[in-house]
Structures are given as C-alpha cells and as structure tokens.
C-alpha cells in the first residue's frame, strides 16, 4: 500500500500515513464539521529523519 502522503526533499523522500478524526455533535454548531488529520511516519527512514530534525 502506498503512503498517504509523500514529501520530496532534495536528497530523499519522506513517507507518511494519516489518521483522520471527525468530531460531530448535534448541540454545538462550532465543532460540527471539525476534522483533525494526523500524519505518522510510514517507514524507519522517515521516523529517523523527523527525530534528527527535532534535535
């Protein structure tokens, strides 16, 4: 299965998969259509690259 999101960098490619959370209530119109997408590293190279970028 291909990654959900691929980010090309000059020397490599970072691969991510995503999870989407959808919040919905009948009472509160302000969050009725709120969606949150989280991206997670899809491979070891991407995980290591993100750790290196974080310091």
C-alpha positions as CSV (number, residue, x, y, z in Angstrom):
1,X,0.0,0.0,0.0
2,X,1.5,3.4,-1.0
3,X,1.9,6.1,1.7
4,X,-0.9,8.6,2.1
5,X,1.5,11.5,1.8
6,X,5.0,11.7,0.3
7,X,7.1,14.8,0.9
8,X,10.0,15.1,-1.5
9,X,13.2,16.6,-0.2
10,X,16.4,17.4,-2.2
11,X,18.2,14.2,-1.1
12,X,15.3,11.9,-0.1
13,X,11.6,11.3,0.2
14,X,9.6,11.3,3.5
15,X,6.6,9.0,3.6
16,X,3.6,9.4,5.9
17,X,0.3,7.7,6.6
18,X,-2.6,9.6,8.0
19,X,-5.4,9.2,10.5
20,X,-8.4,11.5,10.4
21,X,-10.6,12.2,13.5
22,X,-14.0,13.6,12.9
23,X,-15.8,15.5,15.7
24,X,-19.6,15.9,15.5
25,X,-22.3,16.9,17.9
26,X,-25.9,18.0,17.4
27,X,-25.7,20.6,20.1
28,X,-22.5,22.6,19.2
29,X,-22.5,24.0,15.6
30,X,-18.9,25.3,16.0
31,X,-17.4,21.8,16.1
32,X,-19.9,20.1,13.9
33,X,-17.5,19.8,10.9
34,X,-14.2,19.8,12.7
35,X,-11.7,17.2,11.4
36,X,-8.2,16.6,12.6
37,X,-5.6,14.9,10.4
38,X,-2.6,13.4,12.0
39,X,0.5,12.3,10.0
40,X,2.7,9.4,11.2
41,X,6.0,8.2,9.7
42,X,5.4,5.3,7.3
43,X,8.9,4.0,7.4
44,X,12.1,3.9,9.5
45,X,13.9,6.4,7.3
46,X,11.1,9.0,7.8
47,X,11.0,8.4,11.5
48,X,14.8,8.8,11.9
49,X,14.7,12.0,9.7
50,X,12.0,13.6,11.8
51,X,13.9,12.8,15.0
52,X,17.0,14.4,13.5
53,X,15.1,17.5,12.5
54,X,13.5,17.8,16.0
55,X,17.0,18.0,17.5
